[in-house]
Amino acid sequence: MNIFEAVLLGAIEGITEFLPISSTGHLTIVEKLLGYQLDDPDIVAFTAIIQSGAVLATTIFLRRDIARIVPAWFRGVFSKDRRDDADYRFGWAVILGSIPIILVGFAFKDTIETTLRSLWFVAASLILFSAVMAFADRAATQVRHEDDVTWKDTLIIGVTQCLALVPGVSRSGATMCAGLLRDFDRVTVTKLSFFLSIPALLGATVLQTVKEAGNISAGVGWGPTIVATLTSFVVGYAAVAWLLKFISKHSYSIFIAYRLVLGALLMVLLATGAIEAK
């Protein structure tokens, strides 16, 4: 992989990770257009590892919230009197909401890295999940806010996050839809999506780095992987800041329309043989 391709893929990851349009879906499409074999171990690992740049961007953007929530969680763990703190409860909520995708990811790892890497799955998921997003966006009452978040809410959202293991669904899109259907406002569900992304993406990064270090070295190379990761960090930070401002005043309709157009275009390209599924 050359540096230009690394920067391009890193920028795509940074832009799409937090928008409800599927970062893995976009990376899969572009990697195929660049001529890579989608189910090669080094490409699968590269796609997962460069997400760590977006994780770091999220962590820095939410640093004030994290600096408040983490100490409150520890205080609550060691002192029963501190367990009424909303930040303590929110900390547990994030932890419990992160468990489902870790368990499902391990259980279906081989299928996720091979069968589901087909562009047919990406195209179908982009289109079909758009209907779910449209329903959630219209049905949401948005009467609940960040202080109302419970472990039950994030556990439900966390289970829904497992759908994002199918490229094209979108991790942020799945969590946002679940949050909206739990009647949270759009800013709250967006921030929840950010928080739940940290353990999910960090876990995938660590696993792939340890397991596929040799394949990365022999394949795409660590230089391009690091460049792509740094690019995803810079672009991801800007995307996080923009999305929170945008979503406070707009619905998800622009993202839904984009997903439908991209999914339909991809299906045409696959059906006509202009691009291969893997």
C-alpha positions in Angstrom: 0.0 0.0 0.0 1.4 3.4 -0.9 1.1 6.5 1.3 -1.6 8.1 -0.9 -3.9 5.1 -0.5 -3.2 5.0 3.2 -4.2 8.7 3.6 -7.3 8.2 1.5 -8.4 5.2 3.5 -7.6 6.9 6.8 -9.6 9.9 5.8 -12.6 7.7 4.8 -12.4 6.0 8.2 -12.3 9.3 10.0 -15.2 10.8 8.2 -17.5 7.8 8.2 -16.8 6.2 11.6 -19.2 8.4 13.5 -21.7 9.2 10.7 -24.5 6.7 10.3 -23.3 5.6 6.9 -21.0 2.6 7.8 -17.2 3.2 7.9 -16.5 -0.5 7.3 -18.9 -0.5 4.3 -17.1 2.5 2.8 -13.6 1.1 3.5 -14.6 -2.3 2.0 -15.9 -0.6 -1.2 -12.8 1.6 -1.6 -10.4 -1.2 -0.8 -12.0 -3.3 -3.5 -11.8 -0.4 -6.0 -8.1 -0.1 -5.2 -7.6 -3.8 -6.1 -7.2 -5.4 -2.6 -8.6 -8.8 -1.7 -11.2 -8.0 0.9 -10.9 -11.2 3.0 -7.1 -11.2 3.1 -6.0 -11.2 6.7 -3.8 -8.1 6.4 -6.7 -6.1 4.8 -9.2 -7.2 7.5 -6.6 -6.3 10.2 -5.8 -3.0 8.5 -9.5 -2.1 8.4 -9.9 -2.8 12.1 -6.6 -1.2 13.3 -7.0 2.2 11.7 -10.3 2.6 13.6 -8.0 3.3 16.7 -7.4 6.7 15.3 -11.1 7.5 15.4 -11.2 6.0 19.0 -8.4 8.4 20.1 -10.2 11.3 18.5 -13.4 10.4 20.3 -11.6 10.0 23.6 -10.0 13.4 23.4 -13.2 15.0 22.3 -15.0 13.5 25.3 -12.1 14.0 27.7 -14.1 16.3 30.1 -17.0 13.8 30.2 -14.6 10.9 30.7 -12.6 12.8 33.4 -15.9 13.2 35.3 -17.4 9.8 34.7 -14.4 7.5 35.4 -13.6 8.9 38.9 -17.3 8.8 39.7 -17.5 5.2 38.7 -14.5 4.2 40.8 -15.9 6.2 43.8 -19.2 4.3 43.5 -17.5 0.9 43.2 -15.7 1.4 46.5 -18.3 3.5 48.4 -22.0 2.6 48.6 -22.8 6.2 49.5 -21.6 7.4 46.0 -23.8 5.1 44.0 -26.6 7.6 43.5 -24.3 9.7 41.4 -25.6 9.9 37.8 -22.0 9.6 36.4 -21.5 6.4 38.4 -24.6 4.9 36.8 -23.6 6.2 33.4 -20.2 4.5 33.7 -21.9 1.1 34.4 -24.3 1.7 31.6 -21.4 2.1 29.1 -19.6 -1.0 30.4 -22.7 -3.2 30.2 -23.6 -1.7 26.8 -20.2 -2.7 25.4 -20.4 -6.4 26.4 -22.7 -7.7 23.7 -20.6 -6.7 20.7 -17.5 -8.1 22.3 -19.2 -11.5 22.9 -20.8 -11.7 19.4 -17.7 -10.4 17.7 -15.6 -13.3 19.2 -18.3 -15.9 18.6 -18.8 -15.1 14.9 -15.3 -13.7 14.1 -14.6 -16.0 11.1 -17.9 -15.3 9.4 -17.5 -11.6 10.0 -14.0 -11.6 8.4 -14.9 -13.7 5.4 -18.5 -14.2 4.4 -19.8 -10.8 5.5 -17.0 -9.0 3.6 -18.9 -9.5 0.4 -20.0 -6.2 -1.3 -23.4 -7.8 -1.8 -23.9 -7.7 2.0 -22.6 -4.1 2.1 -25.1 -3.0 -0.6 -28.0 -4.8 0.9 -27.3 -3.5 4.4 -26.9 0.1 3.2 -30.4 0.0 1.7 -32.3 -2.2 4.2 -31.0 -0.5 7.3 -32.0 2.9 5.9 -35.6 1.9 6.4 -34.8 1.2 10.1 -33.2 4.6 10.4 -36.1 6.4 8.7 -38.6 4.7 11.1 -36.5 5.5 14.2 -36.0 9.1 13.1 -39.8 9.6 12.7 -40.9 7.6 15.7 -38.6 9.1 18.3 -40.3 11.3 20.9 -36.9 12.7 22.1 -38.3 13.3 25.5 -35.4 11.7 27.4 -31.9 13.2 27.9 -28.4 12.2 29.1 -29.4 12.2 32.7 -32.1 9.6 32.0 -29.7 7.0 30.7 -29.8 3.6 32.5 -28.0 0.4 32.2 -31.1 -1.2 30.6 -31.0 1.5 27.9 -27.3 0.9 27.0 -27.7 -2.8 27.2 -30.5 -2.7 24.6 -28.4 -0.2 22.5 -25.3 -2.4 23.0 -27.2 -5.5 21.7 -28.3 -3.5 18.7 -24.7 -2.4 18.1 -24.0 -6.0 17.2 -25.7 -5.4 13.9 -22.8 -3.3 12.9 -20.7 -6.4 12.6 -22.4 -6.6 9.2 -20.6 -4.1 6.9 -23.0 -1.5 5.6 -25.2 -1.4 8.7 -23.2 1.2 10.6 -22.3 0.9 14.2 -23.2 4.6 14.9 -26.4 4.1 12.9 -27.4 1.1 14.8 -26.8 2.6 18.2 -28.5 5.9 17.3 -31.6 4.1 16.0 -31.8 2.1 19.2 -31.4 5.2 21.3 -34.0 7.1 19.4 -36.5 4.2 19.9 -35.7 4.5 23.6 -37.0 8.1 23.2 -33.6 9.9 23.7 -32.9 13.1 21.9 -30.5 13.0 19.0 -27.6 14.7 20.7 -27.8 12.2 23.6 -27.9 9.1 21.3 -25.0 10.5 19.3 -22.9 11.0 22.4 -23.9 7.5 23.6 -22.8 6.1 20.3 -19.4 7.9 20.8 -19.0 6.4 24.3 -19.9 2.9 23.2 -17.5 3.1 20.3 -14.4 3.4 22.5 -14.4 -0.2 24.1 -15.8 -1.8 20.9 -13.3 -0.3 18.5 -10.4 -0.4 20.9 -11.0 -4.2 21.5 -11.0 -4.9 17.8 -7.8 -2.9 17.3 -5.9 -4.7 20.1 -7.1 -8.1 18.9 -6.1 -7.5 15.2 -2.8 -5.9 16.1 -1.7 -8.9 18.3 -3.1 -11.6 16.0 -2.2 -10.2 12.6 1.0 -8.3 13.2 3.0 -10.6 10.9 0.4 -10.4 8.1 0.4 -6.6 8.3 4.2 -6.5 8.0 4.2 -8.9 5.0 1.1 -7.3 3.4 0.0 -3.6 3.5 2.9 -2.7 5.8 3.1 -0.9 9.2 4.1 2.4 7.7 0.9 2.8 5.7 -1.1 1.4 8.6 0.2 4.0 11.0 -0.3 6.8 8.4 -3.9 5.8 7.9 -4.5 5.6 11.6 -3.1 9.1 12.2 -5.2 10.4 9.3 -8.3 8.8 10.8 -7.5 10.6 14.1 -7.2 14.0 12.6 -10.3 13.7 10.3 -12.3 11.8 12.9 -11.9 14.6 15.5 -13.3 17.1 13.0 -16.1 14.7 12.1 -17.1 14.2 15.7 -17.3 18.0 16.4 -19.3 18.6 13.2 -21.8 15.8 13.7 -22.8 16.9 17.2 -23.5 20.4 16.0 -25.3 19.2 12.9 -27.5 16.6 14.6 -28.6 19.1 17.2 -30.6 21.0 14.5 -31.2 18.3 11.8 -32.7 14.9 11.4 -30.9 11.9 9.9 -32.6 12.3 6.5 -29.5 13.4 4.6 -27.6 10.3 5.8 -30.6 8.0 4.9 -30.8 9.4 1.4 -27.0 9.0 0.9 -27.1 5.4 2.1 -29.9 4.6 -0.4 -28.1 6.2 -3.3 -24.8 4.5 -2.5 -26.4 1.1 -1.9 -28.4 1.2 -5.2 -25.3 2.3 -7.1 -23.2 -0.5 -5.6 -25.9 -3.1 -6.5 -25.9 -1.8 -10.1 -22.1 -2.1 -10.3 -22.2 -5.6 -8.8 -25.1 -6.8 -11.1 -23.4 -5.6 -14.2 -20.0 -7.1 -13.3 -18.3 -3.7 -13.1 -17.0 -4.7 -9.7 -16.6 -8.1 -8.0 -18.2 -8.8 -4.7 -14.9 -9.9 -3.1 
